[in-house]
Amino acid sequence: MFRTNIYLSDQQCSALSTRARAENTSRAELIRRLLDRALIGNRDDVTADLAAIEESFGVLHNEPIVIDRQDGERGAHLKRIAAL
């Protein structure tokens, strides 16, 4: 691992500290994670999730929708829970 120095604005430093505390990690670790996402393309973020949802929209538009709802076991379970 290499050590490097960077200059951050007051706002960047504050936001970095806030997020590091929220994620219960160090600022250095958070910077490494953010760099991995930016440079390596880690797609574990909301933008990637939304893109995947958008890409999948309409994929099953020609498939029949089958709704087979039977309360059988579920109904019996709910009655048991309600009786407690």
C-alpha angles and dihedrals in degrees: 000000000000128000119227137171125225134180117235130187118242089255093050092048092048093047091046092051092047093050093044090054091047091052092042093236139109124272089242092055091047091051090051091051092048091049091050090053092048099041105029096034100242101187097199094117138101093254091058091046092051091047090053091050091049092049091051095048111119096008091127097038092121094045119101115247112233118190111185105173116172118165093205105124094012092053092048090048092051091050090052091049093047090052092058 
